[in-house]
Amino acid sequence: MTGVPGAGKTLAGLNIANERMNIDENEHAVFLSGNGPLVDVLREALTRDEVNNAKKKGQKLTKREAAIKTHAFIQNIHHFRDDSLGTAKAPIEKVVVFDEAQRAWNQGQTSSFMKRRRGLDNFESSEPRFLIDVMNRHQDWSTIICLVGGGQEINTGEAGLEEWISSLKNHFHDWNIYLSNSIIEDKNYLKDNALKEWLHENATIDKNLHLSVSVRSFRSEKLSDFIHSILDIDTTKARRLYNDFLKNDYPILVTRDFEKAKKWLKSKAIGSERSGVVASSGAYRLRPFGINIKNQIDAPVWFLNNKDDIRSSYFNEEVATEFDIQGLELDWTCVCWDGDFYFHNNQWMFRKFKGTKWQNINKEIIKNYLLNAYRVLLTRARQGMIIFIPNGSLDDQTRLPEFYDETYEYIRKIGIQEL
């Protein structure tokens, strides 16, 4: 199942797993994700909900008791994998939902992890291949549901969709495969033409398996297309989408002043609406503004606690990166843009900060990770966002104005107004 950012893939997966459990208590289903913050937030939210519902019914349920159920229902994909290493038996789960399946590890990353952390030499399987093999142990039937976001791979070793298809093609010939038409038609999902041809001949293609409308940004289903066009440097399309669909219904502003950005966030978040500051994990030179991406947030606290908690997103003191917020959302966001990814001579420049200076990124796959990081950050707000692009400083070689000015001018050229 594919879908645009915010289309509800995670919610669909949770509903599927929960419905299968309710049909038959012996038919175990589980929701898996390699996204640690997402797993933590979902578990905490459902645990709190279980406790509150019990209290309303006059029942006594401790948080510890409620957590047992949610921890069994929602698991980290790596823990599920490790539980299957020491046995050849089929797992008790017959239905497994893999969220963000495109982020599963390739063979190199999996082998390296197994050697370093599990003491296993010569582990010759990617994460997708091993996980399919685990479910393949069932003698009667089993179902794997992969939830896939296009252009969402953001970390080293993430295999994308290719590894899932290659594993099925080369090792599991008796599985029935169903997939959305977007996997064949959209370059953001699958780039290998040979695998596309194989799917045409060996899979059932169903357009209903693609969620095309964003429910996250309910004011405009066009936000995802708009962000894609910005990152693809399709200025004409970006300007058209902004003027026709976003300008009046989905507020987007740009500013060079971080204090103004934070005040704007507070003015927009009304009642239970949630706001927060996000930035790239490579945005090391935003520290002069108090934006320190090295400080790890406590995801359940940041996403779920109320306005009285200084650790929550509301206070705009702790910043979430793409790793913290992928698969999650806020109502209003401030996206902080640094010199790790900037516009220059009508193209994107890709860099990482090491020691005391920026270094250019030359590997295409690492460039894609960084591009996708900003794609994630720019699609997390349900109702609107403000983009903070610093002015830079001639006194600091790591924050020169040229690292920021052309990005700001590009965003303004699209039509986005300055605050």
C-alpha positions in Angstrom: 0.0 0.0 0.0 1.4 3.3 -1.1 0.3 6.9 -0.3 1.3 10.5 -0.3 2.7 12.0 2.9 -0.1 12.3 5.4 -2.5 10.1 3.5 -3.1 7.8 6.5 -0.9 4.8 5.7 0.0 4.3 9.4 -3.6 4.6 10.5 -4.8 2.2 7.8 -2.1 -0.3 9.0 -3.2 0.0 12.7 -6.8 -0.5 11.7 -6.0 -3.6 9.7 -4.0 -5.2 12.5 -6.5 -4.3 15.1 -9.5 -5.7 13.0 -7.8 -9.0 12.4 -7.2 -9.4 16.2 -10.8 -8.7 16.9 -12.0 -11.2 14.3 -10.3 -14.1 16.0 -8.3 -13.9 19.3 -6.1 -16.8 18.1 -5.3 -15.0 14.8 -2.5 -12.8 16.1 -1.7 -9.6 14.2 1.1 -7.1 14.8 2.0 -3.6 13.6 5.7 -3.3 13.0 7.9 -0.2 12.4 11.6 0.5 12.4 10.8 4.1 13.3 11.6 4.2 17.1 9.9 7.5 17.9 6.7 6.5 16.0 6.6 3.2 18.0 7.1 5.0 21.3 4.5 7.7 20.6 1.9 5.2 19.4 2.4 3.0 22.4 2.2 5.8 24.8 -0.8 7.4 23.2 -2.7 4.1 23.1 -1.7 3.3 26.7 -2.9 6.6 28.0 -6.2 6.1 26.0 -6.7 2.7 27.5 -6.2 4.0 31.1 -8.6 7.0 30.5 -11.3 4.8 28.9 -11.1 2.4 31.9 -11.4 5.3 34.3 -14.5 6.6 32.5 -16.1 3.2 32.9 -15.3 3.1 36.6 -12.7 0.4 36.1 -9.2 0.3 37.6 -6.4 -0.2 35.1 -2.9 0.7 35.8 -0.7 2.2 33.1 1.6 -0.8 33.4 -1.2 -3.2 32.7 -2.4 -1.1 29.7 1.1 -1.0 28.3 1.4 -4.8 28.1 -1.3 -4.9 25.4 0.0 -2.0 23.4 3.6 -3.3 23.5 2.5 -6.6 22.1 0.3 -5.0 19.4 2.9 -2.4 18.3 6.5 -3.6 18.0 9.8 -2.4 16.8 10.6 -4.2 13.6 14.2 -4.9 14.7 12.9 -6.6 17.9 10.5 -8.8 15.9 13.4 -9.8 13.6 15.7 -10.6 16.5 13.1 -12.8 18.2 13.0 -15.0 15.1 16.8 -15.4 15.0 17.0 -18.1 17.6 14.2 -20.4 16.4 13.0 -21.9 13.1 9.4 -21.9 14.3 6.8 -19.7 12.6 5.8 -16.7 14.7 2.4 -16.6 16.4 1.4 -13.7 14.2 -0.4 -14.6 10.9 -0.9 -11.0 9.8 2.0 -8.6 9.9 1.9 -4.9 9.0 5.2 -3.3 8.2 5.0 0.5 8.4 7.5 2.5 6.3 8.6 -0.7 4.6 10.9 1.3 2.3 13.2 2.0 5.3 14.0 -1.7 6.0 17.7 -2.4 5.9 19.7 -3.7 2.9 22.0 -6.7 3.2 25.1 -4.6 4.0 23.5 -2.7 6.8 21.8 -5.8 8.2 25.0 -7.9 8.0 27.0 -5.2 9.7 24.5 -4.9 12.5 24.3 -8.6 13.1 28.1 -8.9 13.3 28.5 -5.8 15.6 25.5 -6.2 17.9 24.5 -9.9 17.7 27.9 -11.6 17.1 26.6 -13.3 13.9 29.2 -13.6 11.1 28.2 -14.0 7.5 24.6 -13.0 7.8 23.7 -12.9 4.1 20.2 -11.6 4.1 18.6 -8.1 3.8 15.9 -7.2 6.3 13.1 -7.6 3.8 14.3 -11.0 2.7 14.7 -12.3 6.3 11.3 -10.9 7.4 9.5 -12.6 4.4 11.4 -15.8 5.2 10.1 -15.6 8.8 6.5 -15.3 7.7 7.1 -18.0 5.1 7.5 -20.5 7.9 3.8 -20.8 8.2 2.5 -23.9 6.6 -1.0 -22.7 5.8 -1.1 -19.0 5.2 0.2 -15.6 6.3 -0.2 -12.1 5.1 2.4 -9.3 4.9 1.2 -5.8 4.4 3.9 -3.2 3.5 3.1 0.5 3.9 5.4 2.4 1.6 6.1 6.1 1.3 7.7 7.3 -1.9 11.0 9.2 -1.5 11.0 8.7 2.3 14.4 6.8 2.7 16.4 9.1 5.0 19.1 7.0 6.6 22.2 5.0 5.6 21.4 1.4 4.7 17.7 1.9 4.0 16.9 -0.3 1.1 13.9 1.3 -0.5 11.2 -0.8 -2.2 13.7 -2.5 -4.6 14.9 -4.9 -1.9 11.4 -6.2 -1.2 10.7 -6.8 -4.8 14.1 -8.4 -5.4 13.6 -10.8 -2.5 10.2 -11.9 -3.8 11.6 -12.3 -7.3 14.7 -14.3 -6.3 13.6 -16.3 -3.3 9.9 -16.5 -2.8 8.1 -17.6 -5.9 4.9 -19.0 -4.4 3.7 -15.7 -2.8 0.7 -13.8 -4.2 1.7 -10.2 -4.7 -0.7 -7.2 -4.8 0.6 -3.7 -5.2 -0.6 -0.2 -6.1 -0.2 1.2 -9.6 2.0 4.0 -8.2 4.8 1.6 -7.6 5.0 1.0 -11.4 4.2 4.6 -12.5 5.8 6.9 -9.9 9.6 7.2 -10.0 9.7 8.0 -6.2 8.8 4.4 -5.4 10.7 2.1 -7.8 13.4 3.1 -10.2 14.5 -0.3 -11.5 12.8 -0.9 -14.8 13.6 -4.6 -14.8 11.8 -5.0 -11.5 8.9 -3.1 -12.9 8.6 -5.5 -15.8 8.8 -8.4 -13.5 5.9 -7.0 -11.4 3.8 -6.5 -14.5 4.1 -10.2 -15.2 3.9 -11.6 -11.6 1.8 -9.3 -9.5 -1.8 -8.0 -9.3 -1.8 -4.2 -9.7 -4.7 -2.4 -7.9 -5.0 1.4 -8.0 -7.1 1.2 -4.7 -3.9 0.3 -2.9 -2.7 3.9 -3.3 -3.9 6.6 -0.9 -3.7 9.7 -3.0 -5.4 12.3 -0.7 -3.5 13.7 2.3 -5.6 13.7 5.4 -2.8 15.2 7.4 -3.0 18.6 5.6 -6.8 18.5 5.3 -6.8 22.1 4.0 -5.1 21.0 0.8 -4.4 17.6 -0.7 -2.0 19.4 -3.0 0.7 20.0 -0.4 2.6 16.8 -1.2 2.7 17.7 -4.9 3.8 21.2 -4.1 6.7 20.1 -2.0 7.7 17.5 -4.6 7.8 20.3 -7.2 9.9 22.6 -5.0 12.5 19.8 -4.5 12.4 18.9 -8.2 13.1 22.6 -9.0 9.9 22.8 -11.1 9.2 26.4 -10.3 6.4 26.8 -12.8 4.4 23.9 -11.3 5.2 24.9 -7.7 4.0 28.5 -8.4 0.8 27.1 -10.0 0.0 24.7 -7.2 0.7 27.4 -4.6 -1.6 30.0 -6.2 -4.4 27.6 -7.2 -4.6 25.4 -4.1 -2.5 26.6 -1.2 -2.3 30.3 -1.0 -5.8 30.8 0.5 -6.3 27.5 2.2 -3.0 26.4 3.7 -0.9 29.2 5.2 2.8 29.0 4.3 5.2 31.9 5.2 8.9 32.4 5.1 11.0 34.5 7.5 14.6 35.4 8.3 13.7 36.0 11.9 13.4 33.0 14.2 11.7 34.9 17.0 8.9 36.0 14.6 8.5 32.4 13.5 8.0 31.2 17.0 5.5 34.0 17.8 3.6 33.1 14.6 3.4 29.4 15.7 2.0 30.4 19.1 -0.6 32.7 17.5 -1.8 29.9 15.2 -2.1 26.9 17.6 -5.5 27.3 19.1 -7.0 25.0 21.8 -5.7 21.5 21.3 -3.9 22.3 18.1 -0.2 21.4 18.3 2.8 23.3 17.1 6.6 22.8 17.1 10.0 23.4 15.5 11.6 20.9 13.2 15.0 20.9 11.5 17.3 18.6 9.5 19.5 16.3 11.6 22.4 17.9 9.6 21.5 21.5 10.6 24.5 22.0 12.8 24.9 25.7 12.2 21.5 26.8 13.5 23.0 26.7 17.0 23.5 30.5 17.2 19.6 30.7 17.2 19.3 28.2 20.1 18.4 25.4 17.6 20.5 22.4 18.7 19.7 19.3 16.8 22.1 17.2 18.8 19.8 17.4 21.8 17.6 14.3 21.6 13.9 14.8 22.3 11.7 12.5 24.3 9.3 11.7 21.5 6.2 10.7 23.6 6.7 13.8 25.8 7.3 16.1 22.9 4.3 15.0 20.9 1.8 14.2 23.6 2.3 16.3 26.7 0.4 19.6 27.2 1.2 23.2 27.1 2.4 23.3 30.7 5.3 20.9 30.0 8.5 22.8 28.9 9.7 19.6 27.2 6.6 19.5 24.9 6.6 20.8 21.3 4.6 23.8 22.4 7.5 25.6 24.1 9.6 25.7 20.8 12.8 24.9 22.9 13.4 21.3 21.8 13.7 20.6 18.0 12.5 17.4 16.3 14.5 16.1 13.3 13.3 14.1 10.3 14.1 10.9 12.4 11.9 12.1 15.2 8.9 13.2 13.2 8.7 10.9 10.2 5.3 9.2 10.2 4.0 11.7 12.8 2.6 15.2 12.5 1.7 18.5 14.1 -0.9 21.1 13.2 1.6 23.9 12.7 5.4 23.7 12.2 8.4 25.9 11.8 10.8 24.3 9.4 14.3 25.6 10.0 16.5 25.6 6.9 20.3 25.3 7.3 23.3 25.3 4.9 23.4 21.5 4.7 20.9 21.7 1.8 20.8 25.0 -0.1 19.9 26.5 -3.4 22.8 27.7 -5.7 22.9 28.4 -9.4 19.5 26.8 -9.9 20.5 23.5 -8.3 20.5 22.0 -4.8 23.8 21.8 -2.9 24.3 18.9 -0.5 26.7 19.1 2.5 27.5 17.6 5.9 29.1 19.4 8.8 32.2 17.7 10.2 34.5 19.2 12.8 34.6 22.9 12.0 33.5 23.1 8.4 31.1 21.9 5.8 32.0 19.1 3.4 30.4 18.5 0.1 28.3 15.3 -0.3 29.2 13.4 -3.6 27.5 10.1 -3.2 24.1 10.1 -4.9 22.4 7.9 -2.3 23.5 10.2 0.5 22.2 13.2 -1.5 18.9 11.4 -1.8 18.7 10.8 2.0 19.2 14.6 2.6 16.7 15.5 -0.1 14.2 13.2 1.5 14.9 14.6 4.9 13.7 18.0 3.8 10.8 16.3 2.0 9.8 14.8 5.4 10.2 18.1 7.3 8.2 20.1 4.8 5.2 17.7 4.9 4.6 17.3 8.6 2.1 20.1 9.2 -1.6 19.5 8.9 -2.7 23.1 8.8 0.2 25.4 7.9 3.9 26.1 8.3 6.5 28.9 8.4 10.0 28.4 7.0 12.9 30.0 8.8 15.9 30.7 6.6 18.7 32.7 8.5 20.4 35.7 7.1 23.9 34.3 7.5 26.9 36.1 8.8 30.1 37.4 7.1 31.9 36.9 10.4 31.3 33.1 10.4 32.6 31.1 7.5 30.2 28.3 8.3 27.2 30.6 8.1 28.0 32.8 5.1 25.0 34.6 3.6 25.5 32.8 0.3 24.5 29.6 2.0 21.0 30.9 2.7 20.1 33.9 0.4 19.5 32.0 -2.8 17.3 29.5 -0.9 15.3 32.3 0.5 15.0 34.0 -3.0 13.9 30.7 -4.6 11.1 30.2 -2.0 10.0 33.8 -2.5 10.1 33.4 -6.3 7.5 30.6 -5.9 5.2 33.2 -4.3 5.5 32.5 -0.6 5.1 35.7 1.4 7.6 36.9 4.0 6.7 37.5 7.6 
